[in-house]
Amino acid sequence: MPTDRFVICHNLEAAERDRHMREQLVTQLTDLIADTDKLSDFKRGELRGRIADKPGLNRYLRATPAGKLRIDQAKIKTEENLDGKYLLRCSDPHLSAEDIALGYKQLLEVERGWRDMKQIIDLRPVYHRLEERIRAHVLLCWLALLLIRITETTTGDTWPHIRRELGRLHLGTFTGPTETFQPVTTLTKPQRDLLTNLQIPAPKQIVALQPATR
């Protein structure tokens, strides 16, 4: 009978995110309970009830036998030991730990791809009725997703950041007494780097120049 294998993975970037988020919550909680020793038991109870409605803060709060509010240092220490770590389960005894981790990562990418197709690329709703139009709609969405993934792989950046950076590139139209011209906003260094990595020629500074209509 094959036995399940468990692999513990440690993601350094996720560990840093976990640490940063915890520090923000602990700082906020510290500010909330500062000087609460001077409050009456009733007032401290009210504050503790409000904090209890905020799970992110409440998990770092403890009360002493006397009812004083304190930061739960033991809880913080426990979470520090788990920062960026996650457990994977696999039933194939022949896969290495690296292959198991890579397989799960690819699965997450596939799931993210479907979410992007349904949300970012607007795969749904589909307003077509004819089968060939539905197929064409899905194919175009798939090609758009493929283009996004190629862009991310080539640049080593995320699509939201790429789209936000390139979205700042604009084409304006200006009409003067003698001519109408269309300039492109000056490229920033991040925009130039993205275009270079994607092997896309930088746009001309002046796209069009036409005499004004009299």
C-alpha positions in Angstrom: 0.0 0.0 0.0 1.5 3.4 -1.0 1.9 5.8 1.9 1.4 9.5 1.7 4.4 11.7 1.8 4.5 15.2 3.3 6.9 17.9 2.2 7.5 21.1 4.1 8.3 24.1 1.8 9.8 27.4 2.9 9.1 30.5 0.8 11.4 33.3 1.8 9.2 36.0 0.1 6.1 34.7 1.8 8.0 34.6 5.1 8.8 38.3 4.7 5.2 39.1 3.9 4.0 37.2 7.0 6.5 38.9 9.2 5.6 42.4 7.8 1.8 41.8 8.2 2.3 40.5 11.8 4.4 43.5 12.8 1.7 45.9 11.5 -1.0 44.1 13.4 1.0 43.9 16.6 1.8 47.7 16.3 -1.8 48.5 15.9 -2.8 46.3 18.8 -0.1 47.8 21.0 -1.5 51.3 20.3 -5.0 50.1 21.2 -4.1 48.6 24.6 -1.7 51.3 25.6 -2.5 52.7 29.1 -5.4 50.3 29.5 -4.1 49.4 32.9 -5.6 52.7 34.1 -9.1 51.8 32.8 -11.8 50.2 34.9 -12.5 46.5 34.5 -15.7 47.5 32.6 -13.9 49.7 30.1 -11.2 47.1 29.5 -13.9 44.5 28.9 -15.6 46.8 26.4 -12.3 47.2 24.5 -11.5 43.5 24.7 -14.9 42.9 23.1 -14.2 45.3 20.2 -10.9 43.7 19.6 -12.5 40.2 19.7 -14.5 41.3 16.6 -11.2 41.7 14.7 -9.6 38.3 14.3 -6.3 39.6 12.9 -5.7 41.6 16.1 -7.4 39.3 18.6 -5.1 36.4 18.0 -2.2 38.4 19.5 -4.1 39.5 22.5 -4.1 37.8 25.9 -5.5 38.8 29.3 -3.7 38.3 32.6 -5.5 36.7 35.5 -6.1 40.2 36.8 -7.8 41.1 33.5 -5.0 43.3 32.2 -4.5 43.3 28.4 -1.2 42.2 27.0 0.5 41.2 23.7 0.7 37.5 23.4 4.4 37.0 22.9 4.2 33.2 22.9 1.7 33.4 20.0 4.1 35.7 18.1 7.0 33.3 18.7 4.9 30.4 17.4 3.9 32.2 14.2 7.5 33.3 13.6 8.5 29.6 13.4 5.8 29.1 10.7 6.5 32.1 8.5 6.5 31.3 4.8 6.1 27.5 5.5 3.5 25.3 4.1 2.9 21.5 4.0 2.3 19.5 0.8 0.9 16.0 0.6 1.7 13.5 -2.2 0.8 9.9 -2.7 3.5 9.2 -5.3 6.6 7.7 -3.6 8.8 8.3 -6.6 8.6 12.0 -6.9 11.3 14.1 -5.3 10.5 17.0 -2.9 11.4 19.5 -5.7 9.0 17.8 -8.2 6.2 17.8 -5.7 6.7 21.5 -4.9 6.9 22.3 -8.6 3.8 20.3 -9.4 1.8 22.3 -6.8 3.2 25.5 -8.1 2.1 24.7 -11.6 -1.4 23.7 -10.3 -1.7 27.1 -8.6 -0.7 28.8 -11.9 -3.4 26.9 -13.8 -6.0 27.9 -11.2 -4.8 31.5 -11.4 -5.0 31.3 -15.2 -8.7 30.3 -15.0 -9.4 33.1 -12.5 -7.7 35.6 -14.9 -9.7 34.4 -17.8 -13.0 34.7 -15.9 -12.2 38.0 -14.2 -9.4 40.0 -15.8 -10.0 38.9 -19.5 -13.8 38.7 -19.0 -14.3 35.2 -20.3 -17.7 35.3 -18.7 -20.5 36.2 -19.4 -20.6 35.0 -22.9 -23.3 36.6 -25.0 -22.9 34.4 -28.1 -25.3 31.6 -29.1 -23.7 30.0 -32.1 -21.1 27.3 -31.2 -18.4 28.7 -33.5 -18.7 32.1 -32.0 -18.4 30.7 -28.4 -15.4 28.7 -29.5 -13.8 31.8 -31.0 -14.5 33.8 -27.9 -12.9 31.2 -25.6 -9.9 30.9 -28.1 -9.3 34.7 -28.1 -9.4 34.7 -24.3 -7.0 31.8 -24.1 -4.6 33.6 -26.6 -4.8 36.7 -24.4 -3.9 34.7 -21.3 -1.0 33.1 -23.2 0.2 36.5 -24.2 0.1 37.6 -20.5 2.0 34.5 -19.4 4.7 35.0 -22.1 5.0 38.7 -21.0 5.4 37.7 -17.4 7.9 35.0 -18.1 10.0 37.2 -20.5 10.1 40.2 -18.1 10.1 38.4 -14.8 7.4 40.8 -13.6 3.7 40.4 -12.8 1.0 41.3 -15.3 -0.8 43.9 -13.0 2.5 45.8 -12.6 3.3 45.6 -16.3 -0.2 46.8 -17.3 -0.1 49.6 -14.7 3.3 50.8 -15.9 2.5 50.7 -19.6 -0.9 52.1 -18.9 0.8 55.4 -18.1 2.0 55.7 -21.7 -0.5 58.0 -23.6 -1.0 59.4 -27.0 -2.2 63.0 -27.1 -3.7 65.1 -29.9 -2.9 68.8 -30.1 -4.2 71.2 -32.7 -2.4 74.5 -33.3 -3.0 77.4 -35.8 -1.0 75.6 -38.6 -0.9 71.9 -37.8 -2.2 69.0 -35.8 0.2 66.6 -34.2 0.1 63.5 -31.9 2.9 63.1 -29.4 3.6 60.2 -27.1 4.4 60.8 -23.5 8.1 60.5 -22.6 9.0 56.9 -21.8 10.1 56.3 -18.2 13.0 53.9 -17.4 10.7 51.1 -16.3 8.7 51.5 -19.5 11.9 51.4 -21.6 13.1 48.3 -19.7 9.8 46.5 -20.3 9.8 47.3 -24.0 13.4 46.2 -24.3 12.8 42.9 -22.6 9.8 42.3 -24.8 11.8 43.3 -27.9 9.2 45.9 -28.8 10.5 49.0 -30.5 9.9 52.2 -28.6 7.2 54.4 -30.1 8.2 57.5 -32.0 8.0 60.8 -30.0 5.7 62.3 -32.7 3.3 59.7 -34.2 1.5 61.9 -36.6 1.9 65.5 -38.0 -0.7 67.0 -40.3 -1.4 70.5 -41.5 -4.4 72.1 -39.9 -7.6 72.0 -41.8 -8.6 75.4 -43.0 
